[in-house]
Amino acid sequence: MADPILVAKRDGTETGQFFLLPQMANRHGVITGATGTGKTVTLQKLAEGFSERGVPVFMADIKGDLTGVTQPGGGNAKIDARNAQLGITPTFTGFPATLWDVFGKQGHPLRSTVSEMGPLLLGRLLDLNETQEGVLAIAFKYADDHGMLLLDLKDLQALMRWVGENAKELTTQYGNVSTASVGAIQRGLLQLEQQGGEIFFGEPAVELGDFMQTLSGRGVLNLLAADQLINAPKLYSTFLLWLLSELFENLPEAGDLEKPKLVFFFDEAHLLFSDAPQALIDKVEQVVRLIRSKGVGVYFVTQNPADIPEKVLAQLGNRVQHALRAYTPQEQKGVRAAASSFRENPAVNTEQAITELGVGEVLISCLDEKGIPTMVDRAFVVPPVGHLGPITAEQRAALIAGSLVAGAYDTAVDRESAFELLVAKTEEKAAEAAAAEQAKAEAKAQKEAEKAERTAARAPDTMVESITKSVARSASSSIGRQIGNTIVRGVLGSIFGGSKKKSSWF
């Protein structure tokens, strides 16, 4: 059984110590408190505790100061004073880490494919309504049915162009595809591209196993550089949710373990739930509820427990609450909500204590051996033993070069996918259309030629031809009259004897 993680102490005595049990760490947790009250230090302390016990950790480094965990601490007067207050003699040390960056600047590139992200999360990312999400789902289904890989952003852009150009045909087969919805998706993809989406989507996509490594018996800390990513809040929150979903869908069932396979810290968690559709919240609630059986612990970090939907909050057994401000009615409501989320302790006025806590001081309640939350109590977070603050550019470069995944993701790969297939399909369709147009033009030309021939056959005679025919007709008439007269005279002659004398007798 892994040793408990000492999280907080009340004073310098052996009593009043508060531990997080590794076997209960996959029952999830939450770290809350106002800005500047010490949440990041608490996060680092927990991450160090997991790493010491061989548990890998994933966490976003939003302010850029978590990288200090890779270097030994010491030389910080405030940390020294707190250690002395709590009667702790620390052994300062650094921890193994892998640095990641969606933009590939401050760490190894961290990519996903469009197919892995899926239409639900992409719909959230593109801020689509229900109808538009339906059209996006049709596009994904069409790609699946025709064996088209959706790997990078240009694949999806090409697919939506194809869907728009063939909307009538797809409507008959899959359901209504409106050009307005296609246009909204295309505009969203353009905005995503401007935010760096063409860098995030592609290959090689991250292998989940690379998040779950150990080095010399210590869990590797996966630090995602998020100081730029946080400027696109939906991209940040959707990416982390995608990663969590990938862990849920691909890791095998593990049951109750002595310690988690991985602990996932979701910092600035309110960004995930802000304006999220119900379908997405239901997805998060499902993942949080079931992922613990895969051996993954999820810890949300946010300002107030009220930022997290109640169904999700109910799944978070280990809780650390830093100070909250209560100057307005809304803030007072938040304090009451935070206080009500703890198991009551008769010796502590929870609601009052939340507003009185100093920096690094917390209200804490963790699960015991039976999975029951302990009564809330007031204590000080035990300081980390790693350095607090960012590392230098030289130290960062050395960490990247010596990483366990060095070279694995640095070069992007662009293999044949939907973009190439649709370009070929478009060219084939254009060639067929051109051939049909050529055949139509040739048929029309042939028809016009035949018509000209028939017209020519019925055309009026020329002047020479008219004169010739007139002379011929005149001659024919004259000859005809002469022959007729001869015949008449012959006939009459026969009747009357044919003699001039006879004629004369009359």
NUMAR-150380 format. One line per 4 residues: their letters; for each residue x, y, z of N, C-alpha, C. Coordinates in steps of 0.05 Angstrom, whole numbers. Layout:
residues N
a> X:Y:Z:X:Y:Z:X:Y:Z | ...
end
This chain:
residues 506
madp> 17:-24:0:0:0:0:17:25:0 | 12:43:-18:28:68:-21:24:86:4 | 45:100:11:43:117:35:24:140:30 | 9:149:51:-9:172:49:7:197:42
ilva> -6:215:29:6:241:21:-1:262:42 | 19:272:56:14:293:76:8:319:61 | -17:329:63:-25:353:49:-24:378:66 | -33:375:91:-35:399:108:-30:392:137
krdg> -22:412:153:-19:408:182:-31:432:196 | -40:427:220:-52:449:236:-30:465:250 | -9:451:259:12:465:274:37:448:272 | 57:453:290:82:438:290:81:412:304
tetg> 59:404:316:57:378:330:50:356:310 | 51:331:321:45:308:304:15:305:301 | 0:317:318:-30:316:315:-38:337:295 | -62:335:285:-73:354:266:-59:352:239
qffl> -53:327:230:-42:323:203:-65:313:185 | -64:321:160:-86:314:141:-73:302:116 | -82:277:111:-71:261:89:-91:256:67 | -80:253:43:-96:242:21:-86:214:16
lpqm> -104:195:17:-97:167:14:-95:160:-16 | -72:149:-25:-70:142:-54:-91:123:-64 | -100:104:-47:-121:85:-56:-148:99:-59 | -151:123:-49:-175:138:-52:-172:162:-71
anrh> -148:163:-83:-143:187:-100:-159:186:-126 | -167:161:-134:-183:160:-159:-213:165:-154 | -219:174:-129:-246:183:-123:-249:213:-129 | -227:224:-140:-227:252:-150:-226:272:-128
gvit> -224:298:-136:-222:319:-116:-225:346:-129 | -224:367:-112:-228:394:-121:-211:413:-103 | -198:432:-116:-183:453:-102:-196:480:-110 | -206:494:-90:-221:519:-96:-209:542:-79
gatg> -215:566:-88:-206:590:-73:-202:614:-92 | -203:637:-80:-200:662:-96:-171:664:-106 | -168:681:-126:-142:686:-138:-122:696:-117 | -98:685:-117:-78:694:-98:-78:682:-71
tgkt> -95:661:-67:-97:649:-40:-80:624:-38 | -67:615:-60:-48:592:-57:-57:567:-71 | -76:568:-90:-86:543:-103:-63:530:-119 | -46:546:-132:-25:534:-149:-5:520:-132
vtlq> 1:531:-108:20:517:-90:9:491:-80 | -17:491:-74:-30:466:-66:-29:445:-88 | -35:454:-113:-34:436:-136:-6:424:-139 | 15:441:-136:42:431:-139:49:411:-116
klae> 39:417:-92:44:399:-70:32:371:-75 | 7:371:-84:-6:345:-90:8:331:-113 | 16:346:-134:30:333:-156:56:321:-147 | 71:334:-130:96:323:-120:91:298:-104
gfse> 69:298:-88:63:275:-72:56:251:-89 | 42:255:-110:35:233:-128:60:223:-142 | 77:241:-152:101:233:-166:120:217:-148 | 122:225:-123:139:210:-104:130:181:-101
rgvp> 105:176:-105:93:149:-102:90:135:-129 | 104:145:-149:104:132:-175:79:136:-192 | 63:157:-186:39:162:-201:43:186:-221 | 41:181:-247:43:203:-266:21:223:-263
vfma> 26:248:-271:7:270:-268:6:286:-294 | -18:295:-300:-22:314:-322:-34:339:-311 | -22:363:-317:-33:388:-308:-25:411:-327 | -43:430:-329:-38:453:-346:-24:474:-330
dikg> -3:485:-343:13:507:-330:3:533:-342 | -18:545:-330:-31:568:-341:-14:593:-337 | -1:596:-314:14:620:-308:44:617:-315 | 52:593:-322:80:588:-329:98:583:-306
dltg> 87:580:-282:105:577:-259:106:549:-248 | 92:530:-259:93:503:-249:118:488:-258 | 131:498:-279:155:485:-288:177:484:-266 | 175:502:-247:195:502:-225:196:475:-210
vtqp> 175:459:-212:174:434:-198:197:415:-207 | 208:421:-231:230:404:-241:257:410:-228 | 258:432:-212:283:440:-199:280:439:-169 | 301:433:-154:299:433:-125:292:460:-114
gggn> 276:460:-93:268:485:-80:290:495:-61 | 282:514:-44:301:526:-25:306:555:-32 | 313:569:-10:320:597:-14:296:616:-15 | 272:605:-7:248:622:-7:241:627:22
akid> 242:652:30:239:659:59:211:652:69 | 190:655:52:163:649:61:160:618:65 | 172:603:47:170:574:49:185:565:74 | 209:577:79:224:569:102:208:576:128
arna> 195:599:129:180:606:152:156:587:157 | 143:579:136:120:561:139:130:533:148 | 152:524:137:163:498:146:170:499:176 | 182:521:184:189:524:212:163:524:229
qlgi> 143:538:220:117:539:235:105:512:239 | 108:495:218:95:468:218:114:447:229 | 139:455:236:158:435:247:168:416:226 | 172:425:201:180:408:179:209:414:171
tptf> 225:393:168:252:397:157:252:384:129 | 250:400:108:246:389:81:272:380:68 | 269:362:49:291:354:32:283:364:4 | 295:386:-4:287:398:-29:297:381:-53
tgfp> 280:378:-73:287:362:-96:269:369:-120 | 279:363:-144:263:367:-168:250:341:-176 | 231:343:-195:216:319:-204:217:317:-234 | 216:292:-244:217:288:-273:192:299:-287
atlw> 196:310:-310:173:323:-324:176:321:-354 | 154:321:-368:153:324:-397:137:349:-403 | 149:366:-419:136:392:-425:121:389:-452 | 96:398:-452:80:397:-476:70:425:-483
dvfg> 64:429:-509:54:455:-518:38:450:-544 | 12:457:-543:-5:454:-567:8:469:-591 | 21:491:-586:33:507:-607:61:499:-613 | 72:480:-598:98:469:-604:122:488:-599
kqgh> 118:508:-582:139:528:-577:153:523:-551 | 138:517:-530:150:514:-503:151:485:-494 | 146:467:-512:146:439:-506:141:422:-530 | 139:396:-527:133:379:-549:105:384:-560
plrs> 102:384:-587:75:389:-598:55:368:-588 | 32:377:-581:11:359:-571:-13:361:-590 | -17:340:-606:-37:341:-627:-59:321:-622 | -81:327:-634:-104:308:-637:-113:307:-666
tvse> -125:286:-674:-138:286:-700:-167:295:-698 | -178:305:-720:-205:314:-720:-224:291:-713 | -219:267:-723:-236:244:-717:-236:238:-688 | -213:239:-675:-212:234:-646:-227:254:-630
mgpl> -227:279:-639:-241:300:-625:-271:295:-626 | -281:287:-650:-309:280:-653:-328:304:-656 | -352:300:-667:-370:322:-672:-381:336:-647 | -384:322:-625:-395:334:-601:-376:355:-590
llgr> -351:348:-586:-332:367:-575:-325:389:-596 | -325:382:-621:-320:402:-642:-343:422:-643 | -367:412:-639:-390:430:-638:-388:450:-616 | -378:441:-593:-373:459:-570:-351:479:-577
lldl> -330:469:-590:-307:485:-597:-315:507:-617 | -333:500:-636:-341:519:-657:-365:535:-649 | -376:530:-625:-399:545:-615:-423:542:-633 | -429:517:-640:-451:511:-658:-477:506:-642
netq> -500:512:-655:-525:505:-643:-533:476:-650 | -555:467:-640:-563:439:-643:-566:431:-672 | -578:449:-688:-581:442:-717:-554:440:-731 | -537:459:-725:-510:459:-738:-494:435:-729
egvl> -497:427:-704:-483:403:-694:-493:378:-709 | -519:378:-716:-530:356:-731:-518:354:-759 | -514:377:-772:-501:377:-798:-472:368:-796 | -458:376:-775:-431:367:-771:-430:337:-767
aiaf> -449:326:-752:-450:297:-748:-455:283:-774 | -472:294:-792:-476:282:-818:-450:282:-834 | -435:303:-833:-409:304:-847:-390:282:-837 | -389:279:-811:-372:257:-800:-382:230:-809
kyad> -408:226:-809:-419:200:-818:-413:195:-848 | -415:215:-864:-408:213:-892:-379:204:-895 | -361:217:-880:-333:211:-881:-328:182:-873 | -341:173:-851:-338:145:-842:-348:126:-864
dhgm> -371:132:-876:-383:113:-896:-365:111:-921 | -349:131:-926:-333:131:-951:-303:128:-945 | -297:119:-921:-269:113:-914:-250:137:-915 | -260:160:-907:-243:184:-908:-233:190:-880
llld> -207:192:-877:-195:199:-852:-196:229:-847 | -206:237:-824:-207:266:-817:-184:270:-797 | -162:280:-807:-138:282:-790:-132:311:-782 | -131:329:-801:-124:357:-795:-147:375:-803
lkdl> -143:401:-798:-164:421:-803:-172:423:-832 | -152:420:-850:-159:423:-878:-176:399:-888 | -174:376:-874:-192:354:-881:-221:362:-875 | -225:373:-852:-253:381:-844:-263:404:-861
qalm> -246:422:-868:-254:445:-885:-262:434:-913 | -246:416:-924:-252:404:-950:-278:388:-949 | -282:374:-927:-307:358:-924:-331:376:-923 | -330:399:-909:-353:416:-907:-358:430:-934
rwvg> -338:435:-950:-342:446:-977:-357:426:-994 | -348:401:-992:-361:379:-1007:-390:376:-998 | -395:377:-972:-422:374:-962:-440:397:-972 | -429:421:-972:-444:444:-982:-451:442:-1011
enak> -432:432:-1027:-436:430:-1056:-454:407:-1064 | -457:387:-1046:-474:364:-1051:-496:361:-1031 | -505:384:-1021:-525:384:-999:-551:369:-1007 | -560:373:-1032:-585:360:-1040:-583:330:-1040
eltt> -561:320:-1050:-557:291:-1050:-555:279:-1022 | -540:293:-1004:-536:284:-977:-562:286:-960 | -578:306:-966:-604:309:-952:-621:285:-957 | -621:275:-981:-637:251:-988:-628:227:-973
qygn> -601:225:-969:-590:201:-957:-588:202:-926 | -580:225:-915:-574:227:-887:-593:245:-871 | -607:263:-884:-624:282:-869:-618:310:-879 | -633:329:-869:-632:356:-879:-604:369:-874
vsta> -593:379:-896:-567:393:-895:-572:421:-907 | -573:440:-889:-579:468:-899:-553:482:-904 | -553:498:-925:-529:514:-932:-522:534:-910 | -542:543:-895:-537:562:-874:-520:549:-852
svga> -527:524:-845:-511:510:-824:-483:504:-834 | -481:496:-859:-454:491:-870:-437:516:-869 | -450:539:-875:-435:564:-874:-426:571:-846 | -443:566:-826:-436:572:-798:-413:555:-790
iqrg> -412:529:-798:-390:512:-791:-364:521:-804 | -366:529:-829:-343:539:-844:-331:564:-831 | -349:582:-822:-339:606:-808:-326:599:-782 | -337:580:-767:-325:571:-742:-297:559:-747
llql> -295:543:-768:-269:531:-775:-248:552:-782 | -257:573:-795:-239:595:-802:-229:609:-777 | -246:614:-758:-238:626:-732:-219:607:-717 | -225:582:-717:-208:562:-704:-180:562:-716
eqqg> -179:563:-742:-154:564:-756:-137:588:-748 | -151:611:-745:-137:635:-736:-127:633:-708 | -139:616:-691:-130:612:-664:-108:591:-661 | -100:580:-684:-79:560:-683:-88:531:-686
geif> -113:528:-694:-124:501:-697:-110:484:-717 | -98:496:-738:-84:480:-758:-59:468:-746 | -49:478:-724:-26:467:-710:-35:444:-692 | -57:448:-678:-67:429:-659:-76:403:-672
fgep> -91:405:-694:-102:382:-707:-81:371:-727 | -76:345:-725:-57:333:-744:-44:308:-732 | -23:299:-745:-8:276:-736:22:283:-735 | 37:268:-719:29:246:-702:13:256:-677
avel> -10:243:-673:-27:249:-650:-14:236:-625 | -19:248:-602:-6:239:-577:-15:211:-570 | 3:195:-561:-2:168:-550:-7:171:-520 | -30:160:-511:-37:163:-483:-16:151:-464
gdfm> -2:130:-474:18:118:-458:41:136:-451 | 45:157:-467:67:176:-462:60:194:-439 | 35:195:-430:28:210:-406:31:193:-381 | 36:168:-383:35:150:-360:62:136:-356
qtls> 83:152:-355:109:141:-352:121:147:-324 | 140:131:-317:155:135:-292:185:136:-298 | 199:149:-281:228:151:-284:241:148:-257 | 257:127:-254:271:121:-228:250:119:-206
grgv> 228:106:-212:208:101:-191:189:125:-186 | 194:148:-199:177:171:-195:159:175:-219 | 134:184:-214:116:189:-236:124:215:-251 | 123:214:-277:131:237:-293:107:257:-293
lnll> 114:282:-289:95:304:-289:92:315:-317 | 69:313:-329:64:323:-356:53:352:-353 | 69:371:-362:62:399:-358:55:411:-385 | 30:420:-388:20:432:-413:23:462:-411
aadq> 40:474:-428:43:503:-429:16:515:-438 | 3:530:-421:-24:540:-428:-26:570:-425 | -4:584:-423:-5:613:-420:-16:626:-445 | -12:614:-469:-23:624:-494:-50:611:-499
lina> -52:585:-494:-76:570:-499:-100:581:-484 | -95:591:-459:-117:601:-443:-130:626:-455 | -116:638:-475:-128:661:-489:-151:653:-508 | -152:627:-513:-175:616:-528:-189:596:-509
pkly> -205:606:-491:-216:590:-469:-231:564:-479 | -246:566:-500:-260:542:-509:-241:521:-520 | -220:530:-534:-200:511:-544:-186:498:-521 | -179:513:-501:-166:502:-477:-184:482:-463
stfl> -208:489:-456:-226:471:-441:-234:447:-457 | -239:451:-483:-247:429:-500:-224:409:-504 | -200:420:-506:-177:402:-509:-174:385:-484 | -175:396:-461:-172:381:-436:-194:360:-433
lwll> -219:368:-441:-241:349:-439:-237:326:-459 | -226:333:-483:-220:312:-503:-200:292:-491 | -179:303:-479:-158:286:-468:-170:267:-446 | -187:279:-429:-200:263:-408:-218:241:-421
self> -232:248:-442:-250:229:-455:-233:207:-468 | -211:214:-480:-193:193:-492:-184:173:-471 | -176:183:-448:-168:166:-426:-191:147:-418 | -214:158:-416:-238:143:-408:-245:121:-429
enlp> -243:128:-454:-251:109:-475:-230:88:-482 | -205:94:-476:-184:76:-486:-170:59:-464 | -171:69:-439:-158:53:-417:-175:29:-409 | -163:7:-403:-178:-16:-394:-189:-13:-366
eagd> -209:-28:-359:-219:-28:-331:-197:-37:-312 | -195:-23:-289:-173:-30:-270:-184:-36:-242 | -209:-27:-236:-220:-32:-210:-206:-14:-189 | -207:-22:-164:-195:-7:-142:-166:-14:-140
lekp> -148:5:-143:-120:1:-142:-108:13:-117 | -83:6:-112:-69:17:-89:-63:47:-93 | -60:54:-118:-55:82:-126:-64:85:-155 | -70:109:-163:-80:114:-191:-58:108:-212
klvf> -68:103:-236:-50:101:-258:-41:129:-267 | -59:148:-264:-54:175:-272:-72:194:-257 | -62:217:-250:-79:238:-237:-79:262:-256 | -103:272:-262:-108:293:-281:-119:317:-267
ffde> -104:339:-268:-113:365:-256:-125:382:-278 | -149:391:-274:-164:408:-293:-165:436:-282 | -145:452:-288:-144:480:-277:-163:498:-292 | -172:519:-279:-192:538:-290:-216:522:-300
ahll> -226:505:-283:-248:487:-291:-274:501:-298 | -277:525:-288:-302:540:-294:-305:545:-324 | -282:545:-339:-284:550:-368:-297:526:-382 | -295:503:-371:-308:480:-383:-338:481:-381
fsda> -348:491:-359:-377:490:-354:-392:516:-361 | -376:537:-366:-389:562:-373:-403:561:-400 | -429:565:-400:-446:565:-424:-445:538:-439 | -438:517:-424:-437:490:-437:-465:479:-441
pqal> -471:467:-464:-497:454:-468:-500:431:-450 | -525:423:-445:-531:402:-426:-518:376:-435 | -517:371:-461:-505:346:-471:-476:344:-463 | -462:366:-463:-434:366:-456:-431:362:-426
idkv> -447:375:-410:-446:371:-380:-452:342:-373 | -471:330:-387:-477:302:-382:-453:285:-389 | -439:292:-410:-415:277:-418:-394:279:-397 | -389:303:-386:-369:306:-365:-377:290:-340
eqvv> -402:292:-333:-412:277:-309:-408:247:-313 | -413:237:-337:-409:208:-342:-379:201:-340 | -362:217:-352:-334:211:-352:-323:211:-323 | -330:232:-308:-320:234:-280:-330:210:-264
rlir> -355:202:-268:-366:181:-252:-353:154:-258 | -346:149:-283:-337:123:-291:-307:120:-295 | -293:142:-298:-264:140:-304:-248:130:-280 | -259:132:-256:-244:122:-233:-239:92:-235
skgv> -257:78:-249:-253:49:-252:-231:43:-272 | -222:63:-286:-199:60:-304:-173:67:-290 | -174:75:-265:-150:81:-249:-141:110:-253 | -159:128:-260:-152:156:-264:-167:173:-244
gvyf> -152:191:-231:-163:210:-212:-165:237:-226 | -187:251:-222:-191:277:-235:-195:298:-213 | -179:319:-214:-180:341:-194:-185:367:-208 | -208:379:-202:-215:405:-214:-204:428:-196
vtqn> -194:448:-209:-183:472:-196:-198:496:-206 | -212:510:-188:-228:533:-196:-232:551:-172 | -245:573:-175:-248:593:-153:-269:585:-133 | -291:574:-142:-313:568:-124:-326:541:-132
padi> -333:525:-112:-347:499:-119:-372:504:-135 | -384:527:-133:-409:533:-148:-403:534:-178 | -377:536:-186:-371:536:-214:-375:509:-227 | -377:489:-211:-379:461:-220:-408:451:-216
pekv> -420:439:-237:-448:429:-234:-450:410:-211 | -473:410:-198:-477:394:-174:-472:364:-178 | -481:354:-201:-477:325:-207:-448:318:-209 | -432:336:-219:-403:331:-221:-390:335:-194
laql> -398:356:-180:-386:362:-153:-390:339:-134 | -413:325:-137:-419:303:-119:-400:280:-122 | -385:279:-145:-366:257:-149:-338:263:-138 | -334:287:-128:-308:296:-119:-305:293:-89
gnrv> -291:271:-81:-290:264:-52:-269:279:-36 | -247:286:-48:-225:299:-34:-226:329:-40 | -228:346:-18:-233:374:-22:-214:392:-6 | -203:412:-20:-186:431:-7:-197:459:-14
qhal> -204:474:6:-217:500:2:-199:523:12 | -190:540:-6:-176:564:2:-196:587:8 | -186:610:14:-203:632:22:-220:642:-1 | -244:651:6:-262:664:-13:-269:692:-2
rayt> -275:710:-20:-283:737:-12:-314:738:-11 | -324:754:7:-354:755:10:-362:784:15 | -358:801:-5:-365:829:-2:-392:836:-15 | -401:819:-33:-427:824:-47:-446:801:-40
pqeq> -472:806:-44:-492:784:-40:-485:759:-56 | -476:763:-81:-469:740:-98:-446:724:-86 | -425:739:-77:-402:726:-64:-410:712:-39 | -428:723:-23:-437:711:2:-452:685:-4
kgvr> -467:685:-26:-481:661:-35:-461:639:-42 | -440:647:-55:-419:628:-62:-405:616:-38 | -401:633:-17:-389:623:7:-407:602:21 | -432:608:21:-451:589:34:-451:562:18
aaas> -450:565:-8:-449:540:-25:-424:524:-19 | -402:538:-17:-376:524:-11:-377:511:16 | -387:525:36:-388:514:63:-406:489:64 | -428:490:49:-447:468:50:-437:443:36
sfre> -415:445:21:-404:422:6:-386:405:24 | -380:413:49:-364:398:67:-381:383:87 | -369:361:98:-381:348:120:-377:365:145 | -398:371:159:-397:390:181:-380:381:204
npav> -365:400:216:-349:396:240:-359:415:262 | -370:405:284:-380:422:305:-360:442:315 | -334:436:313:-313:453:323:-306:475:304 | -316:475:280:-308:495:259:-333:508:248
nteq> -333:535:248:-354:549:234:-345:553:205 | -353:534:188:-342:532:161:-347:557:145 | -371:568:146:-378:591:130:-361:615:138 | -357:619:164:-341:641:173:-312:637:167
aite> -302:612:171:-274:607:167:-265:612:138 | -282:606:119:-275:609:91:-266:638:84 | -279:657:97:-272:685:91:-248:695:108 | -240:679:128:-218:687:146:-191:674:139
lgvg> -191:654:121:-167:639:116:-145:657:104 | -120:652:113:-98:667:102:-86:652:78 | -65:664:66:-53:652:43:-40:625:51 | -46:604:37:-35:578:44:-51:563:65
evli> -71:576:76:-88:563:97:-113:553:83 | -122:530:92:-145:517:78:-164:504:97 | -188:498:87:-206:479:99:-203:454:83 | -200:431:96:-194:406:82:-211:383:92
scld> -219:367:73:-234:342:79:-226:322:58 | -215:299:67:-207:278:48:-222:252:56 | -222:233:37:-236:207:42:-218:190:60 | -231:176:79:-217:157:96:-215:130:82
ekgi> -205:110:97:-201:83:85:-227:71:75 | -250:79:86:-275:68:77:-289:85:56 | -275:106:47:-287:124:27:-306:144:38 | -305:149:64:-323:168:77:-308:195:80
ptmv> -320:217:73:-306:243:77:-302:248:107 | -278:257:113:-272:265:141:-286:292:146 | -290:298:172:-301:324:179:-282:347:170 | -293:368:161:-277:391:152:-261:402:175
draf> -236:410:169:-219:422:189:-201:443:176 | -190:459:194:-174:482:185:-144:476:189 | -128:482:168:-99:475:170:-84:491:150 | -57:487:150:-39:500:131:-28:479:111
vvpp> -27:486:86:-16:468:66:14:465:70 | 23:440:70:52:434:72:66:444:47 | 87:461:49:100:472:26:112:451:8 | 113:456:-18:126:437:-37:156:437:-32
vghl> 169:416:-42:199:414:-40:212:421:-66 | 197:424:-88:207:434:-113:207:464:-113 | 221:476:-133:222:505:-135:195:517:-142 | 189:540:-130:165:554:-136:172:576:-156
gpit> 159:575:-180:164:595:-200:174:583:-226 | 176:599:-247:183:588:-273:213:582:-275 | 220:565:-294:248:558:-300:258:577:-322 | 284:576:-327:296:593:-347:292:580:-375
aeqr> 296:596:-396:294:585:-423:314:563:-428 | 338:566:-416:358:545:-420:350:519:-406 | 339:521:-382:329:498:-368:307:484:-383 | 289:500:-395:267:489:-410:278:474:-435
aali> 296:486:-449:308:473:-473:321:447:-465 | 335:446:-442:348:421:-434:327:400:-427 | 305:407:-414:284:388:-408:272:376:-433 | 267:393:-453:255:384:-478:274:365:-493
agsl> 300:372:-493:320:355:-507:324:328:-494 | 322:328:-467:326:303:-452:301:288:-445 | 278:296:-456:253:284:-450:251:255:-459 | 233:240:-447:228:212:-454:215:210:-482
vaga> 203:232:-491:190:231:-518:204:249:-538 | 229:256:-532:244:274:-550:244:263:-578 | 236:279:-598:237:271:-626:212:256:-636 | 195:247:-617:172:231:-626:150:247:-639
ydta> 148:272:-631:125:288:-641:134:314:-656 | 160:318:-658:170:344:-668:163:349:-697 | 162:328:-714:158:331:-742:130:323:-749 | 114:341:-761:87:335:-768:86:317:-793
vdre> 66:300:-794:62:281:-816:36:287:-830 | 36:288:-856:12:294:-871:7:272:-891 | -7:251:-883:-12:228:-900:-39:232:-915 | -44:214:-934:-69:217:-949:-93:214:-931
safe> -111:233:-934:-135:234:-917:-158:246:-933 | -178:256:-919:-202:266:-933:-196:288:-953 | -177:306:-946:-171:328:-964:-162:318:-992 | -143:300:-992:-133:290:-1017:-155:274:-1033
llva> -170:258:-1018:-191:242:-1031:-213:260:-1043 | -220:281:-1028:-241:299:-1038:-232:316:-1061 | -206:324:-1061:-195:338:-1084:-196:321:-1109 | -188:295:-1106:-190:277:-1128:-219:273:-1137
ktee> -236:270:-1118:-265:267:-1124:-276:291:-1139 | -268:315:-1130:-277:339:-1142:-267:341:-1171 | -241:334:-1175:-230:335:-1202:-243:315:-1220 | -249:291:-1209:-263:271:-1225:-291:280:-1233
kaae> -304:292:-1214:-331:302:-1219:-330:325:-1240 | -310:342:-1238:-307:364:-1257:-301:353:-1285 | -284:332:-1286:-277:319:-1312:-302:307:-1324 | -318:293:-1308:-343:281:-1318:-362:303:-1328
aaaa> -364:325:-1313:-381:346:-1322:-372:359:-1348 | -345:362:-1350:-334:373:-1375:-338:355:-1399 | -335:328:-1394:-340:309:-1415:-369:309:-1424 | -387:311:-1404:-416:312:-1410:-422:337:-1426
eqak> -410:359:-1418:-415:385:-1432:-404:384:-1460 | -380:371:-1463:-369:368:-1490:-387:351:-1508 | -397:328:-1496:-414:311:-1512:-440:325:-1519 | -450:341:-1501:-474:356:-1506:-470:377:-1528
aeak> -446:389:-1527:-440:409:-1548:-436:396:-1575 | -424:373:-1576:-420:358:-1601:-447:350:-1613 | -464:339:-1595:-491:331:-1604:-507:355:-1615 | -504:377:-1602:-518:401:-1611:-507:410:-1639
aqke> -480:408:-1642:-468:416:-1667:-477:398:-1690 | -478:371:-1684:-487:352:-1703:-516:358:-1712 | -532:363:-1692:-561:369:-1698:-563:394:-1715 | -547:414:-1709:-548:439:-1724:-539:434:-1753
aeka> -519:416:-1756:-509:410:-1783:-530:396:-1800 | -544:377:-1788:-565:363:-1802:-588:382:-1809 | -594:399:-1792:-615:419:-1797:-607:437:-1820 | -582:444:-1821:-572:462:-1843:-574:448:-1870
erta> -568:421:-1870:-570:406:-1894:-599:405:-1904 | -618:400:-1886:-646:399:-1894:-655:426:-1904 | -646:447:-1892:-654:474:-1900:-643:480:-1928 | -618:471:-1932:-606:476:-1958:-621:462:-1980
arap> -631:438:-1974:-646:422:-1994:-672:436:-2003 | -684:451:-1985:-709:465:-1991:-704:495:-1998 | -681:502:-2003:-674:531:-2008:-684:540:-2036 | -692:565:-2042:-701:575:-2068:-679:573:-2089
dtmv> -686:571:-2115:-667:569:-2137:-653:596:-2141 | -629:594:-2153:-615:618:-2160:-628:629:-2186 | -619:654:-2195:-631:667:-2219:-626:650:-2244 | -601:639:-2247:-595:623:-2270:-612:598:-2271
esit> -614:585:-2246:-630:561:-2245:-659:567:-2252 | -669:590:-2242:-697:598:-2247:-702:602:-2277 | -683:616:-2291:-686:622:-2320:-685:596:-2335 | -666:578:-2327:-663:553:-2341:-688:536:-2338
ksva> -699:535:-2314:-723:520:-2309:-747:532:-2324 | -748:559:-2326:-770:573:-2340:-769:567:-2370 | -744:568:-2382:-741:561:-2410:-749:533:-2415 | -741:516:-2397:-747:487:-2400:-777:483:-2399
rsas> -790:497:-2380:-819:494:-2378:-833:505:-2403 | -823:528:-2413:-834:541:-2437:-832:523:-2461 | -808:512:-2464:-803:494:-2487:-820:469:-2485 | -822:460:-2461:-838:436:-2456:-867:442:-2463
ssig> -876:465:-2456:-904:473:-2461:-909:475:-2491 | -890:488:-2505:-893:492:-2534:-893:465:-2548 | -875:448:-2541:-874:421:-2553:-899:407:-2547 | -908:410:-2522:-932:396:-2514:-956:406:-2530
rqig> -957:432:-2536:-980:442:-2551:-979:433:-2580 | -955:432:-2591:-952:423:-2619:-961:394:-2621 | -951:378:-2602:-958:350:-2603:-988:347:-2599 | -999:363:-2581:-1028:362:-2576:-1044:370:-2601
ntiv> -1035:390:-2615:-1049:399:-2639:-1048:377:-2660 | -1025:366:-2662:-1022:344:-2682:-1040:321:-2676 | -1042:314:-2651:-1059:292:-2643:-1088:300:-2648 | -1096:324:-2642:-1124:333:-2647:-1131:332:-2677
rgvl> -1112:343:-2693:-1117:343:-2721:-1119:314:-2732 | -1102:298:-2722:-1103:270:-2731:-1129:257:-2723 | -1139:262:-2700:-1164:250:-2691:-1187:261:-2707 | -1188:288:-2710:-1210:299:-2725:-1209:290:-2755
gsif> -1184:288:-2764:-1182:279:-2792:-1193:251:-2796 | -1189:235:-2777:-1199:208:-2779:-1230:208:-2779 | -1241:226:-2763:-1270:226:-2760:-1282:237:-2786 | -1270:257:-2797:-1283:270:-2820:-1269:263:-2847
ggsk> -1255:241:-2846:-1243:231:-2871:-1216:241:-2877 | -1208:261:-2863:-1181:271:-2866:-1175:283:-2893 | -1196:292:-2909:-1191:303:-2936:-1201:332:-2938 | -1185:347:-2952:-1192:375:-2956:-1217:377:-2973
kkss> -1219:357:-2989:-1243:358:-3007:-1268:355:-2991 | -1268:336:-2974:-1291:331:-2956:-1296:356:-2940 | -1277:366:-2932:-1280:390:-2916:-1292:413:-2933 | -1283:414:-2956:-1293:434:-2974:-1322:430:-2980
wf> -1331:403:-2983:-1360:397:-2989:-1378:408:-2968 | -1369:406:-2944:-1385:418:-2923:-1389:447:-2928
end
